[in-house]
Amino acid sequence: MYRWLLATLLIMLIGLQYRLWFGEANLREVWRLEQMIEEQQVENAQLVERNKRLEAEVRNLKKGLAALEERARSEMGMVKEGETFFQLVEPQQERRRD
């Protein structure tokens, strides 16, 4: 009698272990999904930070002319009226041919 009960419990344990490791939604799949979630959270945090920087830049461009002027000077090389533009050029070093 006890042998049948022990055999039944052992078969149930093996069945549950099989399902835990190899069945649908097994532990390996859960671990893989948790890793994917962590990676996605890191990417989302980076995107949130980027969006905050872009939002601040948009606010600056809408509010004041200083940000717009700075961008025009740095990206487009524009100069205010009445200013003198100086461009410093480094001398090229002569190449020696041996």
C-alpha positions as CSV (number, residue, x, y, z in Angstrom):
1,M,0.0,0.0,0.0
2,Y,2.7,2.5,1.0
3,R,4.7,1.6,-2.1
4,W,1.8,2.6,-4.4
5,L,1.4,5.9,-2.5
6,L,5.1,6.5,-2.6
7,A,5.2,5.7,-6.4
8,T,2.2,8.0,-7.0
9,L,3.8,10.8,-5.1
10,L,7.1,10.3,-6.9
11,I,5.4,10.4,-10.3
12,M,3.5,13.5,-9.3
13,L,6.8,15.2,-8.2
14,I,8.5,14.3,-11.4
15,G,5.6,15.6,-13.4
16,L,5.6,18.9,-11.5
17,Q,9.4,19.2,-11.9
18,Y,9.1,18.6,-15.6
19,R,6.4,21.2,-15.9
20,L,8.4,23.6,-13.9
21,W,11.6,23.3,-16.0
22,F,10.3,22.4,-19.5
23,G,6.6,23.2,-19.6
24,E,4.8,26.4,-20.7
25,A,6.0,29.4,-18.7
26,N,9.0,27.5,-17.3
27,L,11.6,29.0,-15.0
28,R,14.1,29.6,-17.8
29,E,11.5,31.6,-19.7
30,V,10.6,33.6,-16.6
31,W,14.3,34.4,-16.0
32,R,14.7,35.4,-19.7
33,L,11.7,37.7,-19.5
34,E,13.0,39.3,-16.3
35,Q,16.3,40.0,-18.0
36,M,14.4,41.6,-20.9
37,I,12.4,43.7,-18.5
38,E,15.5,45.0,-16.8
39,E,17.1,45.9,-20.2
40,Q,13.9,47.6,-21.3
41,Q,13.8,49.6,-18.1
42,V,17.4,50.8,-18.6
43,E,16.5,51.8,-22.2
44,N,13.4,53.6,-21.0
45,A,15.3,55.5,-18.4
46,Q,17.8,56.7,-21.0
47,L,14.9,57.7,-23.3
48,V,13.2,59.6,-20.5
49,E,16.4,61.5,-19.8
50,R,16.8,62.3,-23.5
51,N,13.2,63.5,-23.7
52,K,13.7,65.8,-20.7
53,R,16.8,67.4,-22.3
54,L,14.8,67.9,-25.6
55,E,11.9,69.3,-23.7
56,A,14.2,71.8,-21.9
57,E,15.7,72.8,-25.2
58,V,12.3,73.4,-26.7
59,R,11.3,75.5,-23.7
60,N,14.5,77.6,-24.1
61,L,13.9,78.1,-27.8
62,K,10.3,79.1,-27.2
63,K,11.0,81.5,-24.3
64,G,14.2,83.4,-25.0
65,L,16.2,84.6,-27.8
66,A,19.5,83.8,-26.1
67,A,19.2,80.0,-26.8
68,L,18.1,80.7,-30.4
69,E,21.1,83.1,-30.8
70,E,23.5,80.6,-29.3
71,R,22.3,77.9,-31.7
72,A,22.5,80.2,-34.7
73,R,26.1,81.2,-33.8
74,S,27.4,77.7,-33.1
75,E,25.5,75.7,-35.7
76,M,25.2,78.2,-38.6
77,G,28.2,80.4,-37.9
78,M,26.1,83.6,-37.8
79,V,27.4,86.9,-36.5
80,K,25.5,89.8,-35.1
81,E,25.4,93.1,-36.9
82,G,28.3,95.3,-35.9
83,E,30.5,92.4,-34.7
84,T,33.7,91.4,-36.2
85,F,34.4,87.8,-36.9
86,F,37.9,86.4,-36.4
87,Q,38.8,83.0,-37.6
88,L,42.0,81.5,-36.2
89,V,43.7,79.0,-38.5
90,E,46.5,76.8,-37.2
91,P,49.5,76.7,-39.5
92,Q,50.0,73.4,-41.3
93,Q,53.1,71.5,-40.5
94,E,55.4,70.8,-43.5
95,R,55.7,67.2,-44.4
96,R,59.1,65.8,-44.9
97,R,59.7,63.2,-47.5
98,D,62.5,60.9,-46.8
